[in-house]
Amino acid sequence: MSTSLGADDTGGTRELVHFVTQETRFSLIANVVQHPAGLASMYELEQLNPSVSEATVYKHVQKLIEAGILEAVTLPDDERQQGYPWKFYRLTDEGRAFLDEHNLLAAEETLRLIYDSISDKSEKMVRYENAPRPDVQH
């Protein structure tokens, strides 16, 4: 895909806005933004998008990484625990700036409140949500 944050022409910017606002990709971005740690595991993203196949979630996350919106962050080997995720996804600084610039994060606080209000999370989901995460600076 030629869409990336390095696009400095109006057409490229418009194409990137269209790309990130595609329903599934925008939902995944919202899920990362609303996550209490801002670092969602693939399992959490899959659970928050039950109408989308796991393969489709993975494919869209990879596209968002390629576009520079998301990045994968991993726990150091010595901090990984069996039965817990070790790879997480977060907004890149450039992705956050792009979304802010185009007013696509205006509901960030509301998204977090919605996430906090989900009451039917599975035990595994709660465990993954509370799993150790890499110490990353925003």
N, CA, C and O atoms as a GROMACS GRO file, in nm:
protein
  552
    1MET      N    1   0.084  -0.118   0.000
    1MET     CA    2   0.000   0.000   0.000
    1MET      C    3   0.089   0.124   0.000
    1MET      O    4   0.192   0.126   0.067
    2SER      N    5   0.050   0.225  -0.074
    2SER     CA    6   0.130   0.346  -0.082
    2SER      C    7   0.091   0.448   0.024
    2SER      O    8   0.160   0.549   0.041
    3THR      N    9  -0.016   0.423   0.095
    3THR     CA   10  -0.060   0.516   0.198
    3THR      C   11   0.033   0.509   0.317
    3THR      O   12   0.058   0.400   0.370
    4SER      N   13   0.084   0.624   0.360
    4SER     CA   14   0.168   0.625   0.480
    4SER      C   15   0.168   0.765   0.537
    4SER      O   16   0.122   0.861   0.474
    5LEU      N   17   0.218   0.776   0.659
    5LEU     CA   18   0.218   0.905   0.726
    5LEU      C   19   0.314   1.003   0.661
    5LEU      O   20   0.307   1.123   0.686
    6GLY      N   21   0.402   0.954   0.578
    6GLY     CA   22   0.494   1.042   0.509
    6GLY      C   23   0.429   1.118   0.393
    6GLY      O   24   0.493   1.203   0.331
    7ALA      N   25   0.305   1.087   0.364
    7ALA     CA   26   0.236   1.153   0.254
    7ALA      C   27   0.220   1.301   0.284
    7ALA      O   28   0.159   1.339   0.384
    8ASP      N   29   0.276   1.383   0.198
    8ASP     CA   30   0.269   1.526   0.223
    8ASP      C   31   0.180   1.599   0.123
    8ASP      O   32   0.164   1.720   0.131
    9ASP      N   33   0.123   1.526   0.029
    9ASP     CA   34   0.033   1.590  -0.066
    9ASP      C   35  -0.111   1.572  -0.018
    9ASP      O   36  -0.141   1.480   0.057
   10THR      N   37  -0.198   1.660  -0.063
   10THR     CA   38  -0.337   1.658  -0.020
   10THR      C   39  -0.404   1.527  -0.055
   10THR      O   40  -0.480   1.473   0.025
   11GLY      N   41  -0.378   1.474  -0.174
   11GLY     CA   42  -0.438   1.347  -0.215
   11GLY      C   43  -0.395   1.233  -0.124
   11GLY      O   44  -0.476   1.149  -0.087
   12GLY      N   45  -0.266   1.230  -0.088
   12GLY     CA   46  -0.215   1.127   0.002
   12GLY      C   47  -0.276   1.139   0.140
   12GLY      O   48  -0.307   1.039   0.204
   13THR      N   49  -0.292   1.261   0.187
   13THR     CA   50  -0.353   1.283   0.319
   13THR      C   51  -0.498   1.239   0.317
   13THR      O   52  -0.545   1.172   0.409
   14ARG      N   53  -0.569   1.276   0.212
   14ARG     CA   54  -0.709   1.237   0.199
   14ARG      C   55  -0.721   1.085   0.193
   14ARG      O   56  -0.810   1.026   0.254
   15GLU      N   57  -0.629   1.021   0.120
   15GLU     CA   58  -0.629   0.876   0.108
   15GLU      C   59  -0.602   0.812   0.245
   15GLU      O   60  -0.663   0.710   0.279
   16LEU      N   61  -0.512   0.869   0.324
   16LEU     CA   62  -0.482   0.814   0.455
   16LEU      C   63  -0.599   0.833   0.552
   16LEU      O   64  -0.627   0.744   0.632
   17VAL      N   65  -0.667   0.947   0.545
   17VAL     CA   66  -0.785   0.968   0.629
   17VAL      C   67  -0.891   0.863   0.593
   17VAL      O   68  -0.951   0.802   0.681
   18HIS      N   69  -0.912   0.841   0.464
   18HIS     CA   70  -1.008   0.741   0.419
   18HIS      C   71  -0.965   0.602   0.467
   18HIS      O   72  -1.048   0.522   0.512
   19PHE      N   73  -0.836   0.573   0.459
   19PHE     CA   74  -0.781   0.444   0.501
   19PHE      C   75  -0.807   0.418   0.650
   19PHE      O   76  -0.856   0.311   0.685
   20VAL      N   77  -0.776   0.514   0.736
   20VAL     CA   78  -0.791   0.492   0.881
   20VAL      C   79  -0.937   0.495   0.925
   20VAL      O   80  -0.971   0.441   1.030
   21THR      N   81  -1.024   0.558   0.847
   21THR     CA   82  -1.164   0.565   0.887
   21THR      C   83  -1.247   0.450   0.829
   21THR      O   84  -1.368   0.446   0.851
   22GLN      N   85  -1.184   0.358   0.757
   22GLN     CA   86  -1.255   0.237   0.715
   22GLN      C   87  -1.305   0.170   0.843
   22GLN      O   88  -1.233   0.168   0.943
   23GLU      N   89  -1.425   0.117   0.842
   23GLU     CA   90  -1.495   0.075   0.964
   23GLU      C   91  -1.412  -0.016   1.055
   23GLU      O   92  -1.398   0.012   1.174
   24THR      N   93  -1.357  -0.124   1.002
   24THR     CA   94  -1.282  -0.218   1.087
   24THR      C   95  -1.153  -0.155   1.139
   24THR      O   96  -1.121  -0.168   1.257
   25ARG      N   97  -1.080  -0.085   1.052
   25ARG     CA   98  -0.954  -0.023   1.097
   25ARG      C   99  -0.981   0.085   1.202
   25ARG      O  100  -0.908   0.095   1.300
   26PHE      N  101  -1.086   0.165   1.182
   26PHE     CA  102  -1.115   0.270   1.279
   26PHE      C  103  -1.159   0.210   1.413
   26PHE      O  104  -1.128   0.264   1.519
   27SER      N  105  -1.230   0.100   1.406
   27SER     CA  106  -1.270   0.030   1.528
   27SER      C  107  -1.146  -0.020   1.603
   27SER      O  108  -1.139  -0.007   1.725
   28LEU      N  109  -1.050  -0.076   1.531
   28LEU     CA  110  -0.927  -0.124   1.594
   28LEU      C  111  -0.847  -0.010   1.656
   28LEU      O  112  -0.793  -0.023   1.766
   29ILE      N  113  -0.840   0.103   1.586
   29ILE     CA  114  -0.773   0.221   1.641
   29ILE      C  115  -0.844   0.265   1.769
   29ILE      O  116  -0.779   0.294   1.870
   30ALA      N  117  -0.976   0.269   1.764
   30ALA     CA  118  -1.054   0.308   1.882
   30ALA      C  119  -1.029   0.212   1.998
   30ALA      O  120  -1.019   0.254   2.113
   31ASN      N  121  -1.018   0.082   1.968
   31ASN     CA  122  -0.992  -0.017   2.073
   31ASN      C  123  -0.857   0.005   2.139
   31ASN      O  124  -0.844  -0.011   2.260
   32VAL      N  125  -0.757   0.041   2.061
   32VAL     CA  126  -0.624   0.069   2.116
   32VAL      C  127  -0.630   0.195   2.201
   32VAL      O  128  -0.576   0.199   2.312
   33VAL      N  129  -0.695   0.298   2.149
   33VAL     CA  130  -0.706   0.425   2.221
   33VAL      C  131  -0.781   0.407   2.352
   33VAL      O  132  -0.743   0.465   2.453
   34GLN      N  133  -0.888   0.327   2.351
   34GLN     CA  134  -0.970   0.313   2.470
   34GLN      C  135  -0.912   0.215   2.572
   34GLN      O  136  -0.958   0.210   2.686
   35HIS      N  137  -0.812   0.138   2.534
   35HIS     CA  138  -0.754   0.041   2.626
   35HIS      C  139  -0.691   0.115   2.745
   35HIS      O  140  -0.623   0.215   2.725
   36PRO      N  141  -0.713   0.067   2.867
   36PRO     CA  142  -0.660   0.137   2.985
   36PRO      C  143  -0.510   0.167   2.979
   36PRO      O  144  -0.465   0.270   3.029
   37ALA      N  145  -0.433   0.078   2.917
   37ALA     CA  146  -0.289   0.100   2.907
   37ALA      C  147  -0.248   0.156   2.771
   37ALA      O  148  -0.131   0.187   2.749
   38GLY      N  149  -0.344   0.170   2.680
   38GLY     CA  150  -0.311   0.215   2.544
   38GLY      C  151  -0.229   0.112   2.469
   38GLY      O  152  -0.168   0.142   2.367
   39LEU      N  153  -0.228  -0.011   2.521
   39LEU     CA  154  -0.152  -0.123   2.462
   39LEU      C  155  -0.243  -0.245   2.461
   39LEU      O  156  -0.255  -0.315   2.562
   40ALA      N  157  -0.306  -0.271   2.349
   40ALA     CA  158  -0.398  -0.384   2.338
   40ALA      C  159  -0.328  -0.505   2.278
   40ALA      O  160  -0.246  -0.492   2.187
   41SER      N  161  -0.360  -0.623   2.330
   41SER     CA  162  -0.309  -0.747   2.271
   41SER      C  163  -0.398  -0.785   2.153
   41SER      O  164  -0.509  -0.734   2.139
   42MET      N  165  -0.348  -0.874   2.068
   42MET     CA  166  -0.427  -0.920   1.954
   42MET      C  167  -0.556  -0.987   2.004
   42MET      O  168  -0.662  -0.967   1.946
   43TYR      N  169  -0.546  -1.066   2.111
   43TYR     CA  170  -0.664  -1.133   2.165
   43TYR      C  171  -0.770  -1.030   2.206
   43TYR      O  172  -0.888  -1.048   2.175
   44GLU      N  173  -0.729  -0.924   2.274
   44GLU     CA  174  -0.824  -0.822   2.316
   44GLU      C  175  -0.890  -0.756   2.195
   44GLU      O  176  -1.011  -0.732   2.195
   45LEU      N  177  -0.811  -0.728   2.092
   45LEU     CA  178  -0.867  -0.667   1.970
   45LEU      C  179  -0.967  -0.762   1.905
   45LEU      O  180  -1.072  -0.719   1.856
   46GLU      N  181  -0.935  -0.891   1.904
   46GLU     CA  182  -1.028  -0.989   1.846
   46GLU      C  183  -1.157  -0.996   1.926
   46GLU      O  184  -1.265  -1.002   1.868
   47GLN      N  185  -1.147  -0.996   2.059
   47GLN     CA  186  -1.265  -1.006   2.144
   47GLN      C  187  -1.353  -0.881   2.135
   47GLN      O  188  -1.475  -0.891   2.146
   48LEU      N  189  -1.293  -0.767   2.114
   48LEU     CA  190  -1.368  -0.642   2.104
   48LEU      C  191  -1.434  -0.624   1.967
   48LEU      O  192  -1.513  -0.532   1.947
   49ASN      N  193  -1.401  -0.714   1.874
   49ASN     CA  194  -1.457  -0.708   1.739
   49ASN      C  195  -1.510  -0.846   1.700
   49ASN      O  196  -1.461  -0.908   1.606
   50PRO      N  197  -1.612  -0.894   1.772
   50PRO     CA  198  -1.660  -1.031   1.752
   50PRO      C  199  -1.720  -1.058   1.614
   50PRO      O  200  -1.729  -1.174   1.572
   51SER      N  201  -1.762  -0.955   1.545
   51SER     CA  202  -1.822  -0.978   1.412
   51SER      C  203  -1.717  -0.986   1.302
   51SER      O  204  -1.750  -1.006   1.185
   52VAL      N  205  -1.590  -0.970   1.340
   52VAL     CA  206  -1.481  -0.974   1.242
   52VAL      C  207  -1.395  -1.096   1.272
   52VAL      O  208  -1.365  -1.124   1.388
   53SER      N  209  -1.355  -1.169   1.170
   53SER     CA  210  -1.273  -1.289   1.192
   53SER      C  211  -1.136  -1.251   1.248
   53SER      O  212  -1.088  -1.139   1.228
   54GLU      N  213  -1.074  -1.345   1.319
   54GLU     CA  214  -0.942  -1.321   1.374
   54GLU      C  215  -0.842  -1.286   1.264
   54GLU      O  216  -0.758  -1.198   1.281
   55ALA      N  217  -0.852  -1.356   1.150
   55ALA     CA  218  -0.762  -1.329   1.039
   55ALA      C  219  -0.779  -1.187   0.986
   55ALA      O  220  -0.682  -1.121   0.950
   56THR      N  221  -0.902  -1.139   0.983
   56THR     CA  222  -0.929  -1.003   0.935
   56THR      C  223  -0.875  -0.900   1.033
   56THR      O  224  -0.817  -0.799   0.992
   57VAL      N  225  -0.893  -0.925   1.163
   57VAL     CA  226  -0.837  -0.834   1.264
   57VAL      C  227  -0.686  -0.825   1.244
   57VAL      O  228  -0.630  -0.716   1.239
   58TYR      N  229  -0.621  -0.939   1.233
   58TYR     CA  230  -0.476  -0.944   1.216
   58TYR      C  231  -0.434  -0.867   1.090
   58TYR      O  232  -0.341  -0.787   1.094
   59LYS      N  233  -0.505  -0.891   0.980
   59LYS     CA  234  -0.472  -0.826   0.853
   59LYS      C  235  -0.482  -0.674   0.865
   59LYS      O  236  -0.394  -0.602   0.817
   60HIS      N  237  -0.586  -0.625   0.929
   60HIS     CA  238  -0.604  -0.480   0.942
   60HIS      C  239  -0.501  -0.419   1.039
   60HIS      O  240  -0.453  -0.308   1.016
   61VAL      N  241  -0.468  -0.492   1.145
   61VAL     CA  242  -0.362  -0.442   1.236
   61VAL      C  243  -0.232  -0.429   1.158
   61VAL      O  244  -0.161  -0.330   1.173
   62GLN      N  245  -0.200  -0.529   1.077
   62GLN     CA  246  -0.076  -0.522   0.998
   62GLN      C  247  -0.078  -0.404   0.901
   62GLN      O  248   0.024  -0.337   0.882
   63LYS      N  249  -0.192  -0.378   0.839
   63LYS     CA  250  -0.204  -0.264   0.748
   63LYS      C  251  -0.184  -0.132   0.824
   63LYS      O  252  -0.121  -0.040   0.772
   64LEU      N  253  -0.238  -0.124   0.945
   64LEU     CA  254  -0.221  -0.002   1.026
   64LEU      C  255  -0.076   0.015   1.069
   64LEU      O  256  -0.028   0.128   1.082
   65ILE      N  257  -0.006  -0.095   1.090
   65ILE     CA  258   0.138  -0.088   1.121
   65ILE      C  259   0.214  -0.038   0.999
   65ILE      O  260   0.298   0.051   1.010
   66GLU      N  261   0.184  -0.095   0.883
   66GLU     CA  262   0.250  -0.055   0.759
   66GLU      C  263   0.228   0.093   0.729
   66GLU      O  264   0.316   0.160   0.674
   67ALA      N  265   0.110   0.144   0.764
   67ALA     CA  266   0.077   0.285   0.739
   67ALA      C  267   0.140   0.378   0.843
   67ALA      O  268   0.137   0.500   0.826
   68GLY      N  269   0.198   0.321   0.950
   68GLY     CA  270   0.261   0.404   1.052
   68GLY      C  271   0.166   0.454   1.160
   68GLY      O  272   0.203   0.540   1.240
   69ILE      N  273   0.044   0.401   1.164
   69ILE     CA  274  -0.054   0.443   1.264
   69ILE      C  275  -0.033   0.366   1.395
   69ILE      O  276  -0.034   0.425   1.503
   70LEU      N  277  -0.015   0.236   1.384
   70LEU     CA  278   0.009   0.150   1.500
   70LEU      C  279   0.151   0.094   1.496
   70LEU      O  280   0.215   0.092   1.391
   71GLU      N  281   0.197   0.050   1.611
   71GLU     CA  282   0.323  -0.023   1.617
   71GLU      C  283   0.309  -0.136   1.716
   71GLU      O  284   0.231  -0.128   1.812
   72ALA      N  285   0.385  -0.242   1.693
   72ALA     CA  286   0.388  -0.355   1.786
   72ALA      C  287   0.495  -0.327   1.890
   72ALA      O  288   0.604  -0.280   1.859
   73VAL      N  289   0.462  -0.358   2.015
   73VAL     CA  290   0.554  -0.341   2.127
   73VAL      C  291   0.556  -0.474   2.202
   73VAL      O  292   0.450  -0.529   2.232
   74THR      N  293   0.675  -0.525   2.232
   74THR     CA  294   0.684  -0.654   2.298
   74THR      C  295   0.747  -0.643   2.435
   74THR      O  296   0.831  -0.556   2.462
   75LEU      N  297   0.706  -0.733   2.521
   75LEU     CA  298   0.767  -0.743   2.653
   75LEU      C  299   0.905  -0.805   2.638
   75LEU      O  300   0.923  -0.893   2.554
   76PRO      N  301   1.002  -0.761   2.715
   76PRO     CA  302   1.133  -0.827   2.712
   76PRO      C  303   1.117  -0.975   2.751
   76PRO      O  304   1.029  -1.010   2.830
   77ASP      N  305   1.201  -1.060   2.696
   77ASP     CA  306   1.191  -1.204   2.722
   77ASP      C  307   1.183  -1.236   2.871
   77ASP      O  308   1.105  -1.323   2.910
   78ASP      N  309   1.260  -1.169   2.952
   78ASP     CA  310   1.265  -1.201   3.095
   78ASP      C  311   1.141  -1.155   3.172
   78ASP      O  312   1.126  -1.188   3.290
   79GLU      N  313   1.052  -1.079   3.107
   79GLU     CA  314   0.930  -1.034   3.173
   79GLU      C  315   0.805  -1.108   3.124
   79GLU      O  316   0.695  -1.086   3.173
   80ARG      N  317   0.824  -1.196   3.027
   80ARG     CA  318   0.710  -1.271   2.972
   80ARG      C  319   0.666  -1.379   3.070
   80ARG      O  320   0.748  -1.443   3.136
   81GLN      N  321   0.534  -1.399   3.076
   81GLN     CA  322   0.477  -1.501   3.164
   81GLN      C  323   0.391  -1.594   3.081
   81GLN      O  324   0.313  -1.551   2.996
   82GLN      N  325   0.406  -1.723   3.108
   82GLN     CA  326   0.328  -1.822   3.036
   82GLN      C  327   0.180  -1.798   3.055
   82GLN      O  328   0.134  -1.772   3.167
   83GLY      N  329   0.105  -1.805   2.947
   83GLY     CA  330  -0.039  -1.786   2.954
   83GLY      C  331  -0.082  -1.641   2.942
   83GLY      O  332  -0.202  -1.612   2.948
   84TYR      N  333   0.012  -1.550   2.925
   84TYR     CA  334  -0.019  -1.408   2.910
   84TYR      C  335   0.038  -1.357   2.779
   84TYR      O  336   0.138  -1.410   2.729
   85PRO      N  337  -0.024  -1.254   2.724
   85PRO     CA  338   0.029  -1.199   2.598
   85PRO      C  339   0.164  -1.131   2.622
   85PRO      O  340   0.194  -1.086   2.733
   86TRP      N  341   0.245  -1.124   2.517
   86TRP     CA  342   0.373  -1.054   2.526
   86TRP      C  343   0.391  -0.952   2.415
   86TRP      O  344   0.489  -0.878   2.411
   87LYS      N  345   0.295  -0.949   2.324
   87LYS     CA  346   0.301  -0.854   2.212
   87LYS      C  347   0.175  -0.769   2.217
   87LYS      O  348   0.064  -0.820   2.231
   88PHE      N  349   0.195  -0.639   2.206
   88PHE     CA  350   0.085  -0.543   2.218
   88PHE      C  351   0.094  -0.441   2.106
   88PHE      O  352   0.198  -0.427   2.040
   89TYR      N  353  -0.016  -0.370   2.085
   89TYR     CA  354  -0.023  -0.271   1.978
   89TYR      C  355  -0.063  -0.137   2.037
   89TYR      O  356  -0.152  -0.130   2.122
   90ARG      N  357   0.003  -0.033   1.991
   90ARG     CA  358  -0.027   0.102   2.037
   90ARG      C  359  -0.017   0.199   1.921
   90ARG      O  360   0.038   0.167   1.816
   91LEU      N  361  -0.073   0.319   1.942
   91LEU     CA  362  -0.058   0.425   1.843
   91LEU      C  363   0.087   0.469   1.840
   91LEU      O  364   0.151   0.479   1.945
   92THR      N  365   0.138   0.495   1.722
   92THR     CA  366   0.270   0.558   1.713
   92THR      C  367   0.253   0.705   1.746
   92THR      O  368   0.142   0.757   1.742
   93ASP      N  369   0.360   0.772   1.779
   93ASP     CA  370   0.352   0.917   1.803
   93ASP      C  371   0.303   0.988   1.678
   93ASP      O  372   0.222   1.081   1.685
   94GLU      N  373   0.352   0.943   1.562
   94GLU     CA  374   0.309   1.003   1.435
   94GLU      C  375   0.163   0.972   1.407
   94GLU      O  376   0.089   1.058   1.358
   95GLY      N  377   0.120   0.850   1.440
   95GLY     CA  378  -0.020   0.813   1.421
   95GLY      C  379  -0.112   0.898   1.508
   95GLY      O  380  -0.215   0.946   1.462
   96ARG      N  381  -0.072   0.916   1.635
   96ARG     CA  382  -0.152   1.000   1.726
   96ARG      C  383  -0.158   1.143   1.673
   96ARG      O  384  -0.264   1.205   1.675
   97ALA      N  385  -0.047   1.195   1.626
   97ALA     CA  386  -0.044   1.333   1.574
   97ALA      C  387  -0.135   1.345   1.451
   97ALA      O  388  -0.209   1.442   1.438
   98PHE      N  389  -0.129   1.245   1.361
   98PHE     CA  390  -0.213   1.248   1.242
   98PHE      C  391  -0.361   1.244   1.280
   98PHE      O  392  -0.441   1.320   1.227
   99LEU      N  393  -0.397   1.154   1.372
   99LEU     CA  394  -0.536   1.142   1.414
   99LEU      C  395  -0.584   1.268   1.485
   99LEU      O  396  -0.697   1.312   1.465
  100ASP      N  397  -0.497   1.326   1.567
  100ASP     CA  398  -0.531   1.453   1.634
  100ASP      C  399  -0.551   1.564   1.532
  100ASP      O  400  -0.648   1.640   1.539
  101GLU      N  401  -0.459   1.573   1.438
  101GLU     CA  402  -0.465   1.679   1.336
  101GLU      C  403  -0.594   1.674   1.256
  101GLU      O  404  -0.646   1.778   1.214
  102HIS      N  405  -0.647   1.555   1.236
  102HIS     CA  406  -0.770   1.539   1.158
  102HIS      C  407  -0.892   1.515   1.248
  102HIS      O  408  -0.996   1.467   1.202
  103ASN      N  409  -0.877   1.550   1.376
  103ASN     CA  410  -0.985   1.545   1.473
  103ASN      C  411  -1.049   1.407   1.483
  103ASN      O  412  -1.170   1.394   1.501
  104LEU      N  413  -0.966   1.303   1.472
  104LEU     CA  414  -1.018   1.166   1.478
  104LEU      C  415  -1.001   1.105   1.617
  104LEU      O  416  -1.036   0.988   1.637
  105LEU      N  417  -0.948   1.182   1.713
  105LEU     CA  418  -0.936   1.133   1.850
  105LEU      C  419  -1.019   1.216   1.947
  105LEU      O  420  -0.999   1.211   2.068
  106ALA      N  421  -1.111   1.292   1.894
  106ALA     CA  422  -1.189   1.383   1.978
  106ALA      C  423  -1.265   1.310   2.088
  106ALA      O  424  -1.294   1.369   2.192
  107ALA      N  425  -1.298   1.184   2.067
  107ALA     CA  426  -1.377   1.110   2.164
  107ALA      C  427  -1.293   1.017   2.251
  107ALA      O  428  -1.345   0.921   2.307
  108GLU      N  429  -1.164   1.044   2.263
  108GLU     CA  430  -1.074   0.953   2.336
  108GLU      C  431  -1.122   0.925   2.479
  108GLU      O  432  -1.124   0.810   2.522
  109GLU      N  433  -1.159   1.028   2.552
  109GLU     CA  434  -1.205   1.008   2.689
  109GLU      C  435  -1.334   0.926   2.693
  109GLU      O  436  -1.350   0.838   2.777
  110THR      N  437  -1.425   0.955   2.602
  110THR     CA  438  -1.551   0.880   2.593
  110THR      C  439  -1.524   0.734   2.561
  110THR      O  440  -1.588   0.645   2.617
  111LEU      N  441  -1.429   0.708   2.471
  111LEU     CA  442  -1.394   0.570   2.436
  111LEU      C  443  -1.344   0.495   2.558
  111LEU      O  444  -1.379   0.378   2.578
  112ARG      N  445  -1.262   0.559   2.640
  112ARG     CA  446  -1.212   0.493   2.760
  112ARG      C  447  -1.325   0.463   2.858
  112ARG      O  448  -1.327   0.357   2.921
  113LEU      N  449  -1.420   0.556   2.871
  113LEU     CA  450  -1.534   0.533   2.959
  113LEU      C  451  -1.619   0.415   2.910
  113LEU      O  452  -1.667   0.335   2.990
  114ILE      N  453  -1.637   0.407   2.780
  114ILE     CA  454  -1.713   0.296   2.722
  114ILE      C  455  -1.642   0.165   2.751
  114ILE      O  456  -1.705   0.067   2.792
  115TYR      N  457  -1.513   0.162   2.731
  115TYR     CA  458  -1.434   0.042   2.756
  115TYR      C  459  -1.447   0.000   2.902
  115TYR      O  460  -1.467  -0.118   2.933
  116ASP      N  461  -1.436   0.096   2.992
  116ASP     CA  462  -1.446   0.068   3.135
  116ASP      C  463  -1.584   0.014   3.173
  116ASP      O  464  -1.597  -0.056   3.274
  117SER      N  465  -1.686   0.047   3.094
  117SER     CA  466  -1.822   0.005   3.128
  117SER      C  467  -1.857  -0.134   3.075
  117SER      O  468  -1.966  -0.184   3.105
  118ILE      N  469  -1.769  -0.196   2.999
  118ILE     CA  470  -1.798  -0.331   2.947
  118ILE      C  471  -1.800  -0.426   3.066
  118ILE      O  472  -1.698  -0.446   3.132
  119SER      N  473  -1.915  -0.484   3.093
  119SER     CA  474  -1.930  -0.567   3.213
  119SER      C  475  -1.924  -0.717   3.185
  119SER      O  476  -1.911  -0.796   3.278
  120ASP      N  477  -1.935  -0.758   3.060
  120ASP     CA  478  -1.940  -0.901   3.031
  120ASP      C  479  -1.808  -0.954   2.973
  120ASP      O  480  -1.809  -1.041   2.887
  121LYS      N  481  -1.696  -0.900   3.022
  121LYS     CA  482  -1.566  -0.947   2.976
  121LYS      C  483  -1.541  -1.087   3.031
  121LYS      O  484  -1.570  -1.115   3.148
  122SER      N  485  -1.488  -1.173   2.947
  122SER     CA  486  -1.455  -1.308   2.991
  122SER      C  487  -1.338  -1.302   3.090
  122SER      O  488  -1.266  -1.202   3.098
  123GLU      N  489  -1.321  -1.412   3.164
  123GLU     CA  490  -1.210  -1.419   3.259
  123GLU      C  491  -1.076  -1.402   3.186
  123GLU      O  492  -0.986  -1.335   3.236
  124LYS      N  493  -1.065  -1.463   3.068
  124LYS     CA  494  -0.941  -1.452   2.990
  124LYS      C  495  -0.919  -1.308   2.947
  124LYS      O  496  -0.806  -1.258   2.950
  125MET      N  497  -1.026  -1.241   2.907
  125MET     CA  498  -1.015  -1.102   2.865
  125MET      C  499  -0.965  -1.015   2.980
  125MET      O  500  -0.876  -0.932   2.961
  126VAL      N  501  -1.020  -1.034   3.099
  126VAL     CA  502  -0.977  -0.957   3.216
  126VAL      C  503  -0.832  -0.988   3.248
  126VAL      O  504  -0.754  -0.897   3.280
  127ARG      N  505  -0.794  -1.115   3.238
  127ARG     CA  506  -0.656  -1.154   3.266
  127ARG      C  507  -0.562  -1.088   3.165
  127ARG      O  508  -0.456  -1.037   3.203
  128TYR      N  509  -0.598  -1.090   3.037
  128TYR     CA  510  -0.516  -1.028   2.933
  128TYR      C  511  -0.509  -0.876   2.953
  128TYR      O  512  -0.404  -0.815   2.935
  129GLU      N  513  -0.622  -0.817   2.989
  129GLU     CA  514  -0.625  -0.673   3.012
  129GLU      C  515  -0.529  -0.633   3.124
  129GLU      O  516  -0.470  -0.525   3.120
  130ASN      N  517  -0.515  -0.720   3.223
  130ASN     CA  518  -0.430  -0.691   3.338
  130ASN      C  519  -0.290  -0.752   3.326
  130ASN      O  520  -0.213  -0.749   3.422
  131ALA      N  521  -0.258  -0.806   3.212
  131ALA     CA  522  -0.127  -0.868   3.190
  131ALA      C  523  -0.017  -0.763   3.195
  131ALA      O  524  -0.041  -0.646   3.164
  132PRO      N  525   0.104  -0.803   3.234
  132PRO     CA  526   0.216  -0.709   3.230
  132PRO      C  527   0.235  -0.655   3.089
  132PRO      O  528   0.216  -0.726   2.990
  133ARG      N  529   0.271  -0.529   3.081
  133ARG     CA  530   0.292  -0.465   2.951
  133ARG      C  531   0.426  -0.396   2.950
  133ARG      O  532   0.480  -0.362   3.055
  134PRO      N  533   0.480  -0.376   2.830
  134PRO     CA  534   0.609  -0.307   2.821
  134PRO      C  535   0.596  -0.165   2.876
  134PRO      O  536   0.491  -0.103   2.865
  135ASP      N  537   0.702  -0.117   2.934
  135ASP     CA  538   0.706   0.020   2.983
  135ASP      C  539   0.747   0.109   2.867
  135ASP      O  540   0.865   0.119   2.834
  136VAL      N  541   0.649   0.174   2.805
  136VAL     CA  542   0.678   0.259   2.689
  136VAL      C  543   0.637   0.400   2.719
  136VAL      O  544   0.539   0.424   2.790
  137GLN      N  545   0.710   0.491   2.665
  137GLN     CA  546   0.680   0.633   2.682
  137GLN      C  547   0.600   0.683   2.563
  137GLN      O  548   0.630   0.646   2.450
  138HIS      N  549   0.500   0.764   2.587
  138HIS     CA  550   0.419   0.820   2.476
  138HIS      C  551   0.476   0.952   2.435
  138HIS      O  552   0.424   1.016   2.344
   0.00000   0.00000   0.00000
